[in-house]
């Protein structure tokens, strides 16, 4: 489903969001809710990347 929202985001400059949502059979409210959650997803990705880096550093240090 995420790919559908990414597609709508990319195409919303050339087509109406309402039309895209209707054609792809998703609710407009779901698309806008997905857009509102982008900041939270970005923060989670950053936290995951930082944790992965810390695990790598500890693994290398422990030999």
C-alpha positions as CSV (number, residue, x, y, z in Angstrom):
1,X,0.0,0.0,0.0
2,X,2.9,2.3,0.7
3,X,3.9,2.2,-3.0
4,X,0.4,3.5,-3.9
5,X,0.8,6.5,-1.6
6,X,4.3,7.2,-3.0
7,X,2.9,7.1,-6.5
8,X,0.1,9.5,-5.6
9,X,2.6,11.9,-3.9
10,X,4.7,11.9,-7.1
11,X,1.8,12.4,-9.5
12,X,-0.2,14.9,-7.5
13,X,1.3,17.8,-9.4
14,X,-0.1,16.6,-12.7
15,X,-3.4,15.0,-11.5
16,X,-5.9,15.7,-8.8
17,X,-5.4,13.7,-5.6
18,X,-9.1,12.9,-5.6
19,X,-8.8,11.4,-9.1
20,X,-5.7,9.4,-8.3
21,X,-7.2,8.0,-5.1
22,X,-10.4,7.0,-6.9
23,X,-8.5,5.3,-9.7
24,X,-6.3,3.4,-7.3
25,X,-9.1,2.6,-4.9
26,X,-7.7,4.2,-1.8
27,X,-9.4,6.7,0.5
28,X,-8.2,10.3,0.3
29,X,-8.1,10.4,4.1
30,X,-5.8,7.5,4.2
31,X,-3.4,9.2,1.7
32,X,-3.4,12.4,3.8
33,X,-2.9,10.4,7.0
34,X,0.1,8.7,5.4
35,X,1.5,12.2,4.4
36,X,1.0,13.5,8.0
37,X,3.0,10.5,9.3
38,X,6.1,11.2,7.1
39,X,7.9,13.1,9.8
40,X,7.4,10.3,12.3
41,X,8.7,7.7,9.7
42,X,11.7,9.9,9.0
43,X,12.5,10.1,12.8
44,X,12.1,6.3,13.1
45,X,14.5,5.7,10.2
46,X,17.1,8.1,11.7
47,X,16.8,6.3,15.1
48,X,17.1,2.9,13.4
49,X,20.2,4.1,11.5
50,X,21.8,5.4,14.6
51,X,21.2,2.2,16.5
52,X,22.6,0.1,13.6
53,X,25.7,2.2,13.6
54,X,26.1,1.8,17.4
55,X,25.7,-1.9,17.1
56,X,28.3,-2.1,14.4
57,X,30.8,0.0,16.5
58,X,30.3,-2.2,19.5
59,X,30.7,-5.4,17.5
60,X,33.9,-4.2,15.9
61,X,35.2,-3.0,19.4
62,X,34.5,-6.4,21.0
63,X,36.4,-8.4,18.3
